[in-house]
Amino acid sequence: MTNSIDEISGADFILAIGTNTTEAHPIISLKIKKAQRQGATLVVVDPRRTELAERADQHMQLKPGSDIALLNALAQVIIAEDLWDKDFVAGRTEDFAAFKEVVAQYPPELAEQITGLPADMIREVARGYARACKATILYTMGVTQHICGTHNVLAVANLAMLCGQIGKESSGVNPLRGQNNVQGACDMGALPGVFTGYQAVTAADQRAKFAGAWRVAELPGRPGLTVGEMFDKAGTGEVRGMYIMGENPVLSDPDSNHVVHALEKLDFLVVQDIFLTETAALGDVILPAASFAEKDGTFSNTERRVQRVRKAIDPVGSAWADWQIICTIATAMGYPMQYATASDIFDEMAALTPSYGGISYARLEQGGIQWPCPHTGHPGTAYLHKDNFSRGPGKFNPVVYVPPAELPDAGYPLLLSTGRRYFHYHTGTMTRRTGALEVHYGTEYLEINQADAAALGITDGDIAQVSSRRGLVKVEARISKVVPQGLVFTSFHFPEVAINKLTNPAQDMVSKIPELKVCAVKVEKAC
Amino acid sequence: MAEITLSINNVNITVPQGTTVLEAAGQAGVFIPTFCHDPELTNFGACRMCVVEIEGLRSLSASCVTNATEGMVVHTDSPAVQEARKTILELLLANHPLDCLTCGRSGDCRLQDYAYLYGVKTGSFEGERHSYPLEDDNPFIVRDLNKCILCGKCVRACAEIQGNSILDFAYRGFDVKVAPAMDVSLKASDCVFCGNCVAMCPVGALQEKGLRSAAPTWEVRKVKTTCPYCGTGCSFELNVKGNKVVGVTSCDGDVNGRTLCVKGRFGYGFIHHPDRLTTPLIKKNGVFKEASWEEAIKLVAQKLGRIKAKHSSDALAVLSSARCTNEENYLLQKFTRAVLGTNNIDHCARL
């Protein structure tokens, strides 16, 4: 997030795109509701009529995957009606001319054909966003999990720069991240191309810095494989061994059957987890890890706030904290790795990571700190890009609309989208074992529009067989006004409804994110 | 902003105009008991527990809804104030089940605290008593309306913080109770079980089902930590008895204040679930067998080392975790790059 969570309540215009905030980020939705109580305008862009959409001043129920057409049309209106922030564009950005030329090709009438949204609605929202004092854009996977996910984000950034709605309090571009420490895992360099703090592995000076600190002769300089590529290469035998810590790709990744085949083909798979997940079941060795309650550490949240995780109890059974397991394996492989406390690890990391450089456990006792925090006297950074962008001037990257990789056709006439439910989390490994959440919400269902259900002879409570070119699941159908005709939706929380057997692994070329929000399916009444 | 000076218990204090007497007292370090007031909610002025004596005024004033004015002379603990508060407590206790011996909120209850403070043992009034059935048909929250003092904090928390307005006052007079629309149970309503009403309840009317049946409040140790679910980063306190997490309660989080969602507040049961892996396992002939740590670590080191030697570093790949700590992610990428010698490390950031 460029801004802080609390700043959302200070915005006077909120454009929420592809975020089911009340279910996936309930506490952030409280800030949106607060802003609304204080008079803010809420516009929700979502193919589904979610609770947030119900609460919105304007629900832009667009066709899945048509975001760029909408975002470009918003920019087109803003330029055509002379509502853009000329000072900001002149002083803080570059390549505006190229952007202007591309978005000029997206008048609202064209966008109406692509998105299904009335041209006048697009004009009204464009004016509202451009004229607001503090407009903020919130988005999640509804924007990113498309083959054009990166371009969707660029279109969002273009719009914010065009209106100068970034780099100030309560106004910016705010992806709401879905996992407790997904921000931290990225910050820590658990990515194929970067060390901590996004320092590139391709840069010789960075490699030399880390090699020196880690006391090794050299470090590999070629970026590694992304998740999807790992499974592809495991399938072809190029990857022989995998070490998986606290992830369950068999349920979470697209085209599950492909993932299972790839993992089965490995010579060796070690899985470190707190439960025997669907992924762990395929392992050769399973290492029992401590849960968050059983260890010290830090998480970094979606607003870049580093906060303490504190050990409350000893690990259950003979589980170990993940960091202790890693240290022991490294040592057994001839690389002595020893730390007395989690704090010592943090200090080593912070010394190598400029954005975390001023943070320490001692400071975190006083409360969380938002990076960048370059030195010990620095208070942390509530919002980014105040005076300039990381690269200097903000670059307009014009993008064009491309349709999703797989659209409904005669054989697979409906469109499937997936996401989360309020009462559950990710692959359900934890939330289905709480003695409470799964008692209240024990089975998953498929949202289907009444018109589609009627055409298929499906009534509420029937078991539907949903299939795509990649797999099939059976799931209870629930007739719902949340989804429009032509769209069905369910979550990926339940192994009984392993919906990722169906989803399309087609990826965004840049970020390698799979297009989990759109695939073509066939729904039938199960016998 | 204009400032005014008033006297509280014979000490002068200057506060911005618009400050309530209760807030001014707080700034002066003077304690005033309250049931229905909360700084995050609108002022309600219902319970009258916060009454104070203001010179020149005929009757006692509820300090939470009385603005301080220039030259105001306030007494927060005069005999008249004490008498009024005792009477309020006696009235509340006249219709309160005095089952503090087994109440899950005993030790964490304002009614109990103030009864102790003012020496009120039982209600001095006799009369009709409520006898509502206990509502415990959901796995999260127990509602015992017999213990409700009608402070309305739950109503305001649901409307003003959660924004859902599930609860409101229903009926009239003695029959007034807090209820969802049509007086159905929470389970039958649109309640999302965030429990933010429970966190506000000053008595035992709303209780966390698991926590309050697991341990008396004084046996519980609280450890502040960060929620393991979504990326919002809410703070809460793990409630620990012995070596067992028995519940979650709100604390003052940087991000969330006292609010939590159903997963954060009630989703802790996985920690002690019998399915937890408690020992290393090694697959032999397709079946997992329990193993010692020494055995498992040795095997992992050997196998990874062998693949690296026989094929190449890039024949190894590592998935780190968005669920683990920064320290662990740092170490795993260090291990992958420095020990395995590959950049094949990623995690589920895209999912």
HADDOCK unambig.tbl for C-alpha pairs under 7 A between the chains (distance, minus, plus):
assign (segid A and resid 5 and name CA) (segid B and resid 255 and name CA) 6.99 0.50 0.50
assign (segid A and resid 6 and name CA) (segid B and resid 255 and name CA) 6.94 0.50 0.50
assign (segid A and resid 25 and name CA) (segid B and resid 230 and name CA) 6.65 0.50 0.50
assign (segid A and resid 25 and name CA) (segid B and resid 232 and name CA) 6.73 0.50 0.50
assign (segid A and resid 26 and name CA) (segid B and resid 261 and name CA) 6.13 0.50 0.50
assign (segid A and resid 27 and name CA) (segid B and resid 256 and name CA) 6.67 0.50 0.50
assign (segid A and resid 27 and name CA) (segid B and resid 260 and name CA) 6.54 0.50 0.50
assign (segid A and resid 27 and name CA) (segid B and resid 261 and name CA) 6.66 0.50 0.50
assign (segid A and resid 28 and name CA) (segid B and resid 232 and name CA) 6.96 0.50 0.50
assign (segid A and resid 30 and name CA) (segid B and resid 161 and name CA) 6.67 0.50 0.50
assign (segid A and resid 30 and name CA) (segid B and resid 162 and name CA) 6.06 0.50 0.50
assign (segid A and resid 33 and name CA) (segid B and resid 163 and name CA) 6.43 0.50 0.50
assign (segid A and resid 177 and name CA) (segid B and resid 231 and name CA) 5.11 0.50 0.50
assign (segid A and resid 178 and name CA) (segid B and resid 230 and name CA) 5.03 0.50 0.50
assign (segid A and resid 178 and name CA) (segid B and resid 231 and name CA) 4.94 0.50 0.50
assign (segid A and resid 179 and name CA) (segid B and resid 229 and name CA) 6.15 0.50 0.50
assign (segid A and resid 179 and name CA) (segid B and resid 230 and name CA) 4.33 0.50 0.50
assign (segid A and resid 179 and name CA) (segid B and resid 231 and name CA) 4.48 0.50 0.50
assign (segid A and resid 179 and name CA) (segid B and resid 322 and name CA) 6.13 0.50 0.50
assign (segid A and resid 179 and name CA) (segid B and resid 323 and name CA) 6.70 0.50 0.50
assign (segid A and resid 180 and name CA) (segid B and resid 228 and name CA) 5.42 0.50 0.50
assign (segid A and resid 180 and name CA) (segid B and resid 229 and name CA) 5.26 0.50 0.50
assign (segid A and resid 180 and name CA) (segid B and resid 230 and name CA) 4.66 0.50 0.50
assign (segid A and resid 180 and name CA) (segid B and resid 231 and name CA) 4.06 0.50 0.50
assign (segid A and resid 180 and name CA) (segid B and resid 232 and name CA) 6.87 0.50 0.50
assign (segid A and resid 180 and name CA) (segid B and resid 233 and name CA) 6.31 0.50 0.50
assign (segid A and resid 180 and name CA) (segid B and resid 322 and name CA) 6.75 0.50 0.50
assign (segid A and resid 180 and name CA) (segid B and resid 323 and name CA) 6.07 0.50 0.50
assign (segid A and resid 181 and name CA) (segid B and resid 231 and name CA) 6.37 0.50 0.50
assign (segid A and resid 181 and name CA) (segid B and resid 322 and name CA) 4.76 0.50 0.50
assign (segid A and resid 181 and name CA) (segid B and resid 323 and name CA) 5.58 0.50 0.50
assign (segid A and resid 181 and name CA) (segid B and resid 324 and name CA) 6.75 0.50 0.50
assign (segid A and resid 181 and name CA) (segid B and resid 325 and name CA) 6.79 0.50 0.50
assign (segid A and resid 182 and name CA) (segid B and resid 322 and name CA) 4.22 0.50 0.50
assign (segid A and resid 182 and name CA) (segid B and resid 349 and name CA) 5.89 0.50 0.50
assign (segid A and resid 184 and name CA) (segid B and resid 326 and name CA) 5.53 0.50 0.50
assign (segid A and resid 185 and name CA) (segid B and resid 321 and name CA) 6.67 0.50 0.50
assign (segid A and resid 185 and name CA) (segid B and resid 322 and name CA) 5.40 0.50 0.50
assign (segid A and resid 185 and name CA) (segid B and resid 326 and name CA) 6.25 0.50 0.50
assign (segid A and resid 185 and name CA) (segid B and resid 329 and name CA) 5.67 0.50 0.50
assign (segid A and resid 188 and name CA) (segid B and resid 326 and name CA) 6.29 0.50 0.50
assign (segid A and resid 188 and name CA) (segid B and resid 329 and name CA) 5.96 0.50 0.50
assign (segid A and resid 188 and name CA) (segid B and resid 330 and name CA) 5.02 0.50 0.50
assign (segid A and resid 189 and name CA) (segid B and resid 330 and name CA) 6.76 0.50 0.50
assign (segid A and resid 189 and name CA) (segid B and resid 333 and name CA) 6.42 0.50 0.50
assign (segid A and resid 190 and name CA) (segid B and resid 320 and name CA) 6.14 0.50 0.50
assign (segid A and resid 190 and name CA) (segid B and resid 329 and name CA) 6.13 0.50 0.50
assign (segid A and resid 190 and name CA) (segid B and resid 333 and name CA) 5.54 0.50 0.50
assign (segid A and resid 190 and name CA) (segid B and resid 345 and name CA) 5.79 0.50 0.50
assign (segid A and resid 190 and name CA) (segid B and resid 346 and name CA) 5.24 0.50 0.50
assign (segid A and resid 190 and name CA) (segid B and resid 347 and name CA) 6.51 0.50 0.50
assign (segid A and resid 191 and name CA) (segid B and resid 345 and name CA) 5.51 0.50 0.50
assign (segid A and resid 191 and name CA) (segid B and resid 346 and name CA) 4.43 0.50 0.50
assign (segid A and resid 191 and name CA) (segid B and resid 347 and name CA) 6.92 0.50 0.50
assign (segid A and resid 192 and name CA) (segid B and resid 343 and name CA) 5.17 0.50 0.50
assign (segid A and resid 192 and name CA) (segid B and resid 344 and name CA) 5.51 0.50 0.50
assign (segid A and resid 192 and name CA) (segid B and resid 345 and name CA) 5.10 0.50 0.50
assign (segid A and resid 192 and name CA) (segid B and resid 346 and name CA) 5.74 0.50 0.50
assign (segid A and resid 193 and name CA) (segid B and resid 343 and name CA) 6.96 0.50 0.50
assign (segid A and resid 216 and name CA) (segid B and resid 338 and name CA) 6.58 0.50 0.50
assign (segid A and resid 219 and name CA) (segid B and resid 337 and name CA) 6.29 0.50 0.50
assign (segid A and resid 219 and name CA) (segid B and resid 338 and name CA) 6.30 0.50 0.50
assign (segid A and resid 219 and name CA) (segid B and resid 341 and name CA) 6.53 0.50 0.50
assign (segid A and resid 220 and name CA) (segid B and resid 337 and name CA) 6.83 0.50 0.50
assign (segid A and resid 220 and name CA) (segid B and resid 341 and name CA) 6.17 0.50 0.50
assign (segid A and resid 220 and name CA) (segid B and resid 342 and name CA) 5.84 0.50 0.50
assign (segid A and resid 220 and name CA) (segid B and resid 343 and name CA) 6.54 0.50 0.50
assign (segid A and resid 223 and name CA) (segid B and resid 343 and name CA) 5.75 0.50 0.50
assign (segid A and resid 224 and name CA) (segid B and resid 342 and name CA) 6.81 0.50 0.50
assign (segid A and resid 224 and name CA) (segid B and resid 343 and name CA) 4.23 0.50 0.50
assign (segid A and resid 224 and name CA) (segid B and resid 344 and name CA) 4.14 0.50 0.50
assign (segid A and resid 224 and name CA) (segid B and resid 345 and name CA) 6.71 0.50 0.50
assign (segid A and resid 225 and name CA) (segid B and resid 344 and name CA) 4.85 0.50 0.50
assign (segid A and resid 225 and name CA) (segid B and resid 345 and name CA) 6.85 0.50 0.50
assign (segid A and resid 226 and name CA) (segid B and resid 346 and name CA) 5.69 0.50 0.50
assign (segid A and resid 227 and name CA) (segid B and resid 346 and name CA) 5.87 0.50 0.50
assign (segid A and resid 227 and name CA) (segid B and resid 347 and name CA) 6.68 0.50 0.50
assign (segid A and resid 230 and name CA) (segid B and resid 317 and name CA) 6.72 0.50 0.50
assign (segid A and resid 238 and name CA) (segid B and resid 315 and name CA) 5.82 0.50 0.50
assign (segid A and resid 239 and name CA) (segid B and resid 315 and name CA) 4.14 0.50 0.50
assign (segid A and resid 239 and name CA) (segid B and resid 316 and name CA) 5.68 0.50 0.50
assign (segid A and resid 239 and name CA) (segid B and resid 317 and name CA) 6.83 0.50 0.50
assign (segid A and resid 240 and name CA) (segid B and resid 307 and name CA) 6.89 0.50 0.50
assign (segid A and resid 240 and name CA) (segid B and resid 315 and name CA) 5.21 0.50 0.50
assign (segid A and resid 240 and name CA) (segid B and resid 316 and name CA) 6.04 0.50 0.50
assign (segid A and resid 241 and name CA) (segid B and resid 304 and name CA) 6.73 0.50 0.50
assign (segid A and resid 241 and name CA) (segid B and resid 307 and name CA) 6.87 0.50 0.50
assign (segid A and resid 241 and name CA) (segid B and resid 315 and name CA) 6.51 0.50 0.50
assign (segid A and resid 241 and name CA) (segid B and resid 316 and name CA) 4.87 0.50 0.50
assign (segid A and resid 241 and name CA) (segid B and resid 317 and name CA) 6.45 0.50 0.50
assign (segid A and resid 242 and name CA) (segid B and resid 316 and name CA) 5.72 0.50 0.50
assign (segid A and resid 242 and name CA) (segid B and resid 317 and name CA) 4.86 0.50 0.50
assign (segid A and resid 242 and name CA) (segid B and resid 318 and name CA) 5.53 0.50 0.50
assign (segid A and resid 243 and name CA) (segid B and resid 317 and name CA) 6.50 0.50 0.50
assign (segid A and resid 243 and name CA) (segid B and resid 318 and name CA) 4.74 0.50 0.50
assign (segid A and resid 243 and name CA) (segid B and resid 319 and name CA) 6.27 0.50 0.50
assign (segid A and resid 244 and name CA) (segid B and resid 318 and name CA) 5.76 0.50 0.50
assign (segid A and resid 244 and name CA) (segid B and resid 319 and name CA) 4.62 0.50 0.50
assign (segid A and resid 244 and name CA) (segid B and resid 320 and name CA) 6.40 0.50 0.50
assign (segid A and resid 245 and name CA) (segid B and resid 319 and name CA) 6.00 0.50 0.50
assign (segid A and resid 245 and name CA) (segid B and resid 320 and name CA) 5.26 0.50 0.50
assign (segid A and resid 245 and name CA) (segid B and resid 321 and name CA) 5.85 0.50 0.50
assign (segid A and resid 246 and name CA) (segid B and resid 320 and name CA) 6.99 0.50 0.50
assign (segid A and resid 246 and name CA) (segid B and resid 321 and name CA) 5.25 0.50 0.50
assign (segid A and resid 246 and name CA) (segid B and resid 323 and name CA) 6.59 0.50 0.50
assign (segid A and resid 247 and name CA) (segid B and resid 321 and name CA) 5.87 0.50 0.50
assign (segid A and resid 252 and name CA) (segid B and resid 351 and name CA) 6.85 0.50 0.50
assign (segid A and resid 268 and name CA) (segid B and resid 303 and name CA) 6.92 0.50 0.50
assign (segid A and resid 274 and name CA) (segid B and resid 276 and name CA) 5.69 0.50 0.50
assign (segid A and resid 274 and name CA) (segid B and resid 277 and name CA) 5.53 0.50 0.50
assign (segid A and resid 275 and name CA) (segid B and resid 275 and name CA) 6.32 0.50 0.50
assign (segid A and resid 275 and name CA) (segid B and resid 276 and name CA) 5.08 0.50 0.50
assign (segid A and resid 275 and name CA) (segid B and resid 277 and name CA) 5.34 0.50 0.50
assign (segid A and resid 276 and name CA) (segid B and resid 277 and name CA) 6.68 0.50 0.50
assign (segid A and resid 284 and name CA) (segid B and resid 282 and name CA) 5.92 0.50 0.50
assign (segid A and resid 284 and name CA) (segid B and resid 283 and name CA) 5.06 0.50 0.50
assign (segid A and resid 285 and name CA) (segid B and resid 281 and name CA) 5.69 0.50 0.50
assign (segid A and resid 285 and name CA) (segid B and resid 282 and name CA) 4.56 0.50 0.50
assign (segid A and resid 285 and name CA) (segid B and resid 283 and name CA) 6.22 0.50 0.50
assign (segid A and resid 285 and name CA) (segid B and resid 296 and name CA) 6.90 0.50 0.50
assign (segid A and resid 286 and name CA) (segid B and resid 280 and name CA) 5.60 0.50 0.50
assign (segid A and resid 286 and name CA) (segid B and resid 281 and name CA) 4.99 0.50 0.50
assign (segid A and resid 286 and name CA) (segid B and resid 282 and name CA) 6.43 0.50 0.50
assign (segid A and resid 287 and name CA) (segid B and resid 280 and name CA) 4.78 0.50 0.50
assign (segid A and resid 287 and name CA) (segid B and resid 281 and name CA) 6.70 0.50 0.50
assign (segid A and resid 288 and name CA) (segid B and resid 277 and name CA) 5.09 0.50 0.50
assign (segid A and resid 288 and name CA) (segid B and resid 278 and name CA) 5.70 0.50 0.50
assign (segid A and resid 288 and name CA) (segid B and resid 279 and name CA) 5.77 0.50 0.50
assign (segid A and resid 288 and name CA) (segid B and resid 280 and name CA) 5.70 0.50 0.50
assign (segid A and resid 291 and name CA) (segid B and resid 271 and name CA) 6.68 0.50 0.50
assign (segid A and resid 292 and name CA) (segid B and resid 228 and name CA) 6.75 0.50 0.50
assign (segid A and resid 297 and name CA) (segid B and resid 325 and name CA) 5.60 0.50 0.50
assign (segid A and resid 297 and name CA) (segid B and resid 326 and name CA) 6.86 0.50 0.50
assign (segid A and resid 297 and name CA) (segid B and resid 327 and name CA) 6.27 0.50 0.50
assign (segid A and resid 298 and name CA) (segid B and resid 325 and name CA) 5.41 0.50 0.50
assign (segid A and resid 298 and name CA) (segid B and resid 326 and name CA) 5.64 0.50 0.50
assign (segid A and resid 299 and name CA) (segid B and resid 325 and name CA) 5.46 0.50 0.50
assign (segid A and resid 299 and name CA) (segid B and resid 326 and name CA) 5.88 0.50 0.50
assign (segid A and resid 301 and name CA) (segid B and resid 231 and name CA) 5.13 0.50 0.50
assign (segid A and resid 301 and name CA) (segid B and resid 232 and name CA) 5.63 0.50 0.50
assign (segid A and resid 301 and name CA) (segid B and resid 233 and name CA) 5.02 0.50 0.50
assign (segid A and resid 302 and name CA) (segid B and resid 231 and name CA) 5.27 0.50 0.50
assign (segid A and resid 302 and name CA) (segid B and resid 232 and name CA) 5.84 0.50 0.50
assign (segid A and resid 307 and name CA) (segid B and resid 226 and name CA) 6.87 0.50 0.50
assign (segid A and resid 308 and name CA) (segid B and resid 225 and name CA) 6.13 0.50 0.50
assign (segid A and resid 308 and name CA) (segid B and resid 226 and name CA) 6.50 0.50 0.50
assign (segid A and resid 309 and name CA) (segid B and resid 225 and name CA) 4.76 0.50 0.50
assign (segid A and resid 309 and name CA) (segid B and resid 226 and name CA) 5.44 0.50 0.50
assign (segid A and resid 310 and name CA) (segid B and resid 223 and name CA) 6.96 0.50 0.50
assign (segid A and resid 310 and name CA) (segid B and resid 224 and name CA) 6.76 0.50 0.50
assign (segid A and resid 310 and name CA) (segid B and resid 225 and name CA) 5.29 0.50 0.50
assign (segid A and resid 312 and name CA) (segid B and resid 223 and name CA) 5.88 0.50 0.50
assign (segid A and resid 312 and name CA) (segid B and resid 240 and name CA) 6.98 0.50 0.50
assign (segid A and resid 313 and name CA) (segid B and resid 243 and name CA) 5.17 0.50 0.50
assign (segid A and resid 313 and name CA) (segid B and resid 244 and name CA) 6.62 0.50 0.50
assign (segid A and resid 314 and name CA) (segid B and resid 243 and name CA) 6.59 0.50 0.50
assign (segid A and resid 316 and name CA) (segid B and resid 278 and name CA) 6.33 0.50 0.50
assign (segid A and resid 317 and name CA) (segid B and resid 278 and name CA) 4.47 0.50 0.50
assign (segid A and resid 317 and name CA) (segid B and resid 279 and name CA) 6.77 0.50 0.50
assign (segid A and resid 318 and name CA) (segid B and resid 278 and name CA) 5.27 0.50 0.50
assign (segid A and resid 318 and name CA) (segid B and resid 279 and name CA) 5.51 0.50 0.50
assign (segid A and resid 319 and name CA) (segid B and resid 278 and name CA) 5.26 0.50 0.50
assign (segid A and resid 319 and name CA) (segid B and resid 279 and name CA) 6.22 0.50 0.50
assign (segid A and resid 322 and name CA) (segid B and resid 328 and name CA) 6.28 0.50 0.50
assign (segid A and resid 323 and name CA) (segid B and resid 328 and name CA) 4.87 0.50 0.50
assign (segid A and resid 323 and name CA) (segid B and resid 331 and name CA) 6.82 0.50 0.50
assign (segid A and resid 326 and name CA) (segid B and resid 331 and name CA) 6.99 0.50 0.50
assign (segid A and resid 326 and name CA) (segid B and resid 332 and name CA) 6.56 0.50 0.50
assign (segid A and resid 329 and name CA) (segid B and resid 297 and name CA) 5.86 0.50 0.50
assign (segid A and resid 329 and name CA) (segid B and resid 301 and name CA) 5.97 0.50 0.50
assign (segid A and resid 330 and name CA) (segid B and resid 335 and name CA) 6.48 0.50 0.50
assign (segid A and resid 330 and name CA) (segid B and resid 339 and name CA) 6.77 0.50 0.50
assign (segid A and resid 332 and name CA) (segid B and resid 298 and name CA) 6.74 0.50 0.50
assign (segid A and resid 332 and name CA) (segid B and resid 301 and name CA) 5.99 0.50 0.50
assign (segid A and resid 333 and name CA) (segid B and resid 301 and name CA) 5.40 0.50 0.50
assign (segid A and resid 333 and name CA) (segid B and resid 305 and name CA) 6.97 0.50 0.50
assign (segid A and resid 335 and name CA) (segid B and resid 339 and name CA) 6.64 0.50 0.50
assign (segid A and resid 342 and name CA) (segid B and resid 327 and name CA) 6.48 0.50 0.50
assign (segid A and resid 345 and name CA) (segid B and resid 327 and name CA) 5.86 0.50 0.50
assign (segid A and resid 346 and name CA) (segid B and resid 327 and name CA) 5.80 0.50 0.50
assign (segid A and resid 349 and name CA) (segid B and resid 330 and name CA) 7.00 0.50 0.50
assign (segid A and resid 367 and name CA) (segid B and resid 254 and name CA) 6.94 0.50 0.50
assign (segid A and resid 368 and name CA) (segid B and resid 254 and name CA) 6.85 0.50 0.50
assign (segid A and resid 423 and name CA) (segid B and resid 262 and name CA) 6.81 0.50 0.50
assign (segid A and resid 423 and name CA) (segid B and resid 263 and name CA) 6.52 0.50 0.50
assign (segid A and resid 425 and name CA) (segid B and resid 229 and name CA) 6.98 0.50 0.50
assign (segid A and resid 430 and name CA) (segid B and resid 270 and name CA) 5.46 0.50 0.50
assign (segid A and resid 431 and name CA) (segid B and resid 267 and name CA) 6.23 0.50 0.50
assign (segid A and resid 433 and name CA) (segid B and resid 269 and name CA) 6.45 0.50 0.50
assign (segid A and resid 433 and name CA) (segid B and resid 270 and name CA) 4.91 0.50 0.50
assign (segid A and resid 433 and name CA) (segid B and resid 273 and name CA) 6.40 0.50 0.50
assign (segid A and resid 434 and name CA) (segid B and resid 267 and name CA) 5.50 0.50 0.50
assign (segid A and resid 434 and name CA) (segid B and resid 268 and name CA) 6.06 0.50 0.50
assign (segid A and resid 434 and name CA) (segid B and resid 269 and name CA) 3.73 0.50 0.50
assign (segid A and resid 434 and name CA) (segid B and resid 270 and name CA) 4.68 0.50 0.50
assign (segid A and resid 435 and name CA) (segid B and resid 269 and name CA) 5.96 0.50 0.50
assign (segid A and resid 436 and name CA) (segid B and resid 139 and name CA) 5.07 0.50 0.50
assign (segid A and resid 436 and name CA) (segid B and resid 140 and name CA) 6.46 0.50 0.50
assign (segid A and resid 436 and name CA) (segid B and resid 266 and name CA) 6.89 0.50 0.50
assign (segid A and resid 437 and name CA) (segid B and resid 267 and name CA) 6.56 0.50 0.50
assign (segid A and resid 439 and name CA) (segid B and resid 139 and name CA) 6.87 0.50 0.50
assign (segid A and resid 440 and name CA) (segid B and resid 139 and name CA) 6.72 0.50 0.50
assign (segid A and resid 513 and name CA) (segid B and resid 350 and name CA) 5.24 0.50 0.50
